[in-house]
Amino acid sequence: MAPEARIKNFLKTSATALCAGAVALSSFSLGAEAARRHYRSHHHHRPELPAAPPRALPYPQLPLPFEIPGAQYLPLAWADVKGWSDDNHLAAYKTFRASCRTINAQTVAAEPKALAGSLSEPCRAAKSLELTDDAKAKSFFEENFAPLRISRLGEPDGFVTGYYEPVLEGSRTQTDIFNVPVYRRPSNLFVRGYKQDSVSLPNKGPVYRKIGRRKLVPYYDRGEIEDGKIAGRGLEIAWLKDPTDLLFAQIQGSARIKFDDGGTVRLNYDAYNGYPYTAVGRVLIERGIIPKEEMSMQKIREWMAQNPDGAKDLRRQNRSYIFFREVNLSDKEEAVGAQGIPLTAGRSIAVDKALHVYGTPFFIEGELPIDSERAKTPFHRLMIAQDTGSAIIGPARADLYFGAGQEAGRVSGRLRHPMHFVMLVPKGLDPSVRGARLPVPDPRPSEKIAKLSPQTDPAKDPKNTAAAAKPAEPSKAEPVKAGVASSAVPQAKDAAVSVASPVPLPEPRPNIKPDREQRKRVNRRSDQQ
């Protein structure tokens, strides 16, 4: 081989060996670095510190004494309750005692509401008090309750409507005149969480039609029931003349049906078909048929009597349908409310059961058209919550019960008015009484802070002496802002002027350059790991 060729071959072989060595060296370096990282992460990681326990609060967490969702409250004095002294407190006391019989007889745990347990205290006191004097009844409420104005959040007043017990003509059998059936609850109606033979199923929530043992479907609505979906099953309690009579009996939740032979059957709410209630009066207002300011139950009746076809369509807009049960009451007794006791005309109200407790007293004050449609009769009366309704929703919403018959229907049918609501809260739940049990907070450590952070007095500071001697003049370019007192305005001699003391800024951190040798040693140790 020529010398030139041997030299070229040698250089080529040397270059190849150098490249292979460089690749191997880099691979070794990368592998060594990965090994070091792996070793550090698995053998030299910092030990995990135990989680710090939650900081204990310095004061006990007491539950709120009184809370109703979506409501606002204002504690009052009895002298601030308008019309309180003019009411018949003895009549209210008798109605309250009727509710107390149910509350005192309860053997199960109280409802998870603020007033549920506390009402037992005044009820126990009323159990042995057979009061016959109005002044003593007034003192009873004042000694056991505290007045609290209540309304929906952001609204000043509550809202009231009225209801009554219709007295209707009917027949025990179907005839050409009496052909509108009044149904009892069907056996295939099912509500989760309740037995099918339970009395008075809830008037809210889903309701199903049970098919066989397991299949559940929504129950029939009003239109389907009026078309005969449950007819011929022996569910008819009685027969009425007019479907409008049945509609209003269902809206009121009770009825008295008088027969030709002189007998009477008393009906009460037992169940509903699961559809939300739609007010037929609101439908007529939205359609522009009856103005809102003229709306009343009597106006609805008149329009439905004059428009039979329109009345059928109007009824079906309210898909909710009520089933009744017979109750053993005499003609002298009032209808039974949801609390399970006979109501008191002019003293019982229906409230939102999701927010309130049966037996709670409410003082309702304002003006209502009781004497006539356009009258403004002063109304200041202590009422007792003893009933509920699917359309009664809100913390200051009530349906006033006026009794049975046509006159009660005329009065209650024209009530749609804002009123002041004052809830009587038992003294055991009085926020001021509960607040007195809270511990007093520790004093603020202002003295310690003053010693640790000394501040200069601007009056003694020589820098501010010259500025204080000369009154400040507002700049022409920047006028004096409203609410800010100028130093040129003379102050009264006896006026105490508070001057905010300046807070000193912390000193800047000193700029210390790190030692290079020390930094190298630190880095060297970390590399050796």
GICORLIN-V472371 format. One record per residue. N is the residue number from 0. RES is the residue in one letter. D_FIRST is the distance of its C-alpha to the first C-alpha in whole Angstrom. Layout:
BEGIN
N | RES | D_FIRST
N | RES | D_FIRST
END
This chain:
BEGIN
0 | M | 0
1 | A | 4
2 | P | 6
3 | E | 8
4 | A | 6
5 | R | 7
6 | I | 10
7 | K | 11
8 | N | 10
9 | F | 12
10 | L | 15
11 | K | 16
12 | T | 16
13 | S | 18
14 | A | 20
15 | T | 21
16 | A | 22
17 | L | 24
18 | C | 26
19 | A | 27
20 | G | 28
21 | A | 30
22 | V | 32
23 | A | 32
24 | L | 34
25 | S | 36
26 | S | 37
27 | F | 38
28 | S | 40
29 | L | 42
30 | G | 43
31 | A | 44
32 | E | 46
33 | A | 48
34 | A | 48
35 | R | 50
36 | R | 52
37 | H | 53
38 | Y | 54
39 | R | 56
40 | S | 58
41 | H | 59
42 | H | 60
43 | H | 61
44 | H | 63
45 | R | 66
46 | P | 69
47 | E | 71
48 | L | 74
49 | P | 77
50 | A | 79
51 | A | 82
52 | P | 85
53 | P | 87
54 | R | 89
55 | A | 93
56 | L | 95
57 | P | 98
58 | Y | 101
59 | P | 101
60 | Q | 100
61 | L | 104
62 | P | 104
63 | L | 105
64 | P | 109
65 | F | 110
66 | E | 107
67 | I | 108
68 | P | 104
69 | G | 105
70 | A | 108
71 | Q | 109
72 | Y | 112
73 | L | 115
74 | P | 117
75 | L | 121
76 | A | 124
77 | W | 127
78 | A | 129
79 | D | 126
80 | V | 126
81 | K | 128
82 | G | 131
83 | W | 130
84 | S | 134
85 | D | 135
86 | D | 134
87 | N | 136
88 | H | 134
89 | L | 136
90 | A | 135
91 | A | 131
92 | Y | 132
93 | K | 133
94 | T | 130
95 | F | 128
96 | R | 130
97 | A | 129
98 | S | 125
99 | C | 126
100 | R | 127
101 | T | 124
102 | I | 122
103 | N | 124
104 | A | 123
105 | Q | 120
106 | T | 118
107 | V | 115
108 | A | 112
109 | A | 113
110 | E | 111
111 | P | 107
112 | K | 109
113 | A | 111
114 | L | 114
115 | A | 114
116 | G | 115
117 | S | 117
118 | L | 120
119 | S | 121
120 | E | 122
121 | P | 125
122 | C | 125
123 | R | 126
124 | A | 129
125 | A | 130
126 | K | 131
127 | S | 134
128 | L | 135
129 | E | 138
130 | L | 138
131 | T | 141
132 | D | 141
133 | D | 139
134 | A | 138
135 | K | 137
136 | A | 135
137 | K | 133
138 | S | 133
139 | F | 131
140 | F | 128
141 | E | 128
142 | E | 128
143 | N | 125
144 | F | 123
145 | A | 121
146 | P | 121
147 | L | 118
148 | R | 117
149 | I | 115
150 | S | 113
151 | R | 110
152 | L | 107
153 | G | 108
154 | E | 111
155 | P | 114
156 | D | 117
157 | G | 116
158 | F | 118
159 | V | 120
160 | T | 122
161 | G | 124
162 | Y | 125
163 | Y | 128
164 | E | 129
165 | P | 130
166 | V | 133
167 | L | 133
168 | E | 135
169 | G | 134
170 | S | 135
171 | R | 134
172 | T | 133
173 | Q | 132
174 | T | 134
175 | D | 134
176 | I | 135
177 | F | 133
178 | N | 129
179 | V | 127
180 | P | 125
181 | V | 125
182 | Y | 122
183 | R | 121
184 | R | 118
185 | P | 116
186 | S | 115
187 | N | 111
188 | L | 111
189 | F | 108
190 | V | 107
191 | R | 104
192 | G | 105
193 | Y | 109
194 | K | 111
195 | Q | 112
196 | D | 116
197 | S | 115
198 | V | 118
199 | S | 117
200 | L | 113
201 | P | 111
202 | N | 112
203 | K | 108
204 | G | 105
205 | P | 104
206 | V | 106
207 | Y | 105
208 | R | 107
209 | K | 106
210 | I | 105
211 | G | 105
212 | R | 104
213 | R | 101
214 | K | 101
215 | L | 102
216 | V | 102
217 | P | 104
218 | Y | 107
219 | Y | 109
220 | D | 110
221 | R | 114
222 | G | 113
223 | E | 113
224 | I | 115
225 | E | 118
226 | D | 117
227 | G | 118
228 | K | 115
229 | I | 117
230 | A | 120
231 | G | 122
232 | R | 121
233 | G | 124
234 | L | 122
235 | E | 125
236 | I | 127
237 | A | 130
238 | W | 130
239 | L | 130
240 | K | 131
241 | D | 129
242 | P | 125
243 | T | 125
244 | D | 127
245 | L | 125
246 | L | 122
247 | F | 124
248 | A | 125
249 | Q | 121
250 | I | 120
251 | Q | 123
252 | G | 122
253 | S | 125
254 | A | 128
255 | R | 132
256 | I | 133
257 | K | 137
258 | F | 138
259 | D | 141
260 | D | 143
261 | G | 143
262 | G | 140
263 | T | 137
264 | V | 133
265 | R | 131
266 | L | 127
267 | N | 124
268 | Y | 120
269 | D | 119
270 | A | 115
271 | Y | 113
272 | N | 111
273 | G | 108
274 | Y | 108
275 | P | 108
276 | Y | 111
277 | T | 112
278 | A | 115
279 | V | 117
280 | G | 118
281 | R | 115
282 | V | 114
283 | L | 117
284 | I | 117
285 | E | 113
286 | R | 115
287 | G | 117
288 | I | 120
289 | I | 122
290 | P | 121
291 | K | 120
292 | E | 123
293 | E | 125
294 | M | 123
295 | S | 125
296 | M | 126
297 | Q | 129
298 | K | 127
299 | I | 124
300 | R | 127
301 | E | 129
302 | W | 126
303 | M | 125
304 | A | 129
305 | Q | 129
306 | N | 125
307 | P | 125
308 | D | 122
309 | G | 120
310 | A | 121
311 | K | 120
312 | D | 116
313 | L | 117
314 | R | 117
315 | R | 114
316 | Q | 112
317 | N | 113
318 | R | 111
319 | S | 112
320 | Y | 115
321 | I | 117
322 | F | 119
323 | F | 122
324 | R | 124
325 | E | 127
326 | V | 128
327 | N | 132
328 | L | 133
329 | S | 137
330 | D | 138
331 | K | 139
332 | E | 135
333 | E | 132
334 | A | 129
335 | V | 126
336 | G | 123
337 | A | 120
338 | Q | 121
339 | G | 123
340 | I | 126
341 | P | 129
342 | L | 128
343 | T | 131
344 | A | 132
345 | G | 131
346 | R | 129
347 | S | 126
348 | I | 123
349 | A | 120
350 | V | 117
351 | D | 113
352 | K | 112
353 | A | 109
354 | L | 110
355 | H | 113
356 | V | 115
357 | Y | 119
358 | G | 121
359 | T | 120
360 | P | 123
361 | F | 122
362 | F | 124
363 | I | 124
364 | E | 126
365 | G | 126
366 | E | 128
367 | L | 129
368 | P | 131
369 | I | 133
370 | D | 136
371 | S | 135
372 | E | 132
373 | R | 132
374 | A | 134
375 | K | 132
376 | T | 133
377 | P | 132
378 | F | 130
379 | H | 130
380 | R | 129
381 | L | 128
382 | M | 126
383 | I | 124
384 | A | 121
385 | Q | 122
386 | D | 120
387 | T | 117
388 | G | 116
389 | S | 113
390 | A | 113
391 | I | 114
392 | I | 111
393 | G | 110
394 | P | 112
395 | A | 115
396 | R | 116
397 | A | 119
398 | D | 121
399 | L | 125
400 | Y | 127
401 | F | 130
402 | G | 132
403 | A | 133
404 | G | 135
405 | Q | 135
406 | E | 136
407 | A | 133
408 | G | 131
409 | R | 132
410 | V | 131
411 | S | 128
412 | G | 127
413 | R | 127
414 | L | 125
415 | R | 122
416 | H | 122
417 | P | 120
418 | M | 121
419 | H | 121
420 | F | 120
421 | V | 120
422 | M | 119
423 | L | 121
424 | V | 118
425 | P | 120
426 | K | 120
427 | G | 117
428 | L | 115
429 | D | 116
430 | P | 113
431 | S | 115
432 | V | 116
433 | R | 113
434 | G | 111
435 | A | 113
436 | R | 112
437 | L | 108
438 | P | 107
439 | V | 108
440 | P | 104
441 | D | 103
442 | P | 104
443 | R | 102
444 | P | 100
445 | S | 101
446 | E | 102
447 | K | 98
448 | I | 96
449 | A | 99
450 | K | 98
451 | L | 94
452 | S | 94
453 | P | 97
454 | Q | 98
455 | T | 99
456 | D | 103
457 | P | 103
458 | A | 106
459 | K | 105
460 | D | 102
461 | P | 103
462 | K | 100
463 | N | 102
464 | T | 106
465 | A | 105
466 | A | 104
467 | A | 107
468 | A | 110
469 | K | 109
470 | P | 109
471 | A | 106
472 | E | 107
473 | P | 105
474 | S | 103
475 | K | 104
476 | A | 101
477 | E | 101
478 | P | 104
479 | V | 105
480 | K | 104
481 | A | 107
482 | G | 107
483 | V | 106
484 | A | 109
485 | S | 108
486 | S | 109
487 | A | 112
488 | V | 114
489 | P | 117
490 | Q | 117
491 | A | 120
492 | K | 121
493 | D | 121
494 | A | 117
495 | A | 115
496 | V | 111
497 | S | 108
498 | V | 105
499 | A | 102
500 | S | 100
501 | P | 97
502 | V | 94
503 | P | 92
504 | L | 88
505 | P | 85
506 | E | 84
507 | P | 80
508 | R | 77
509 | P | 76
510 | N | 73
511 | I | 71
512 | K | 67
513 | P | 65
514 | D | 63
515 | R | 60
516 | E | 59
517 | Q | 61
518 | R | 60
519 | K | 56
520 | R | 58
521 | V | 59
522 | N | 56
523 | R | 54
524 | R | 56
525 | S | 56
526 | D | 52
527 | Q | 52
528 | Q | 54
END
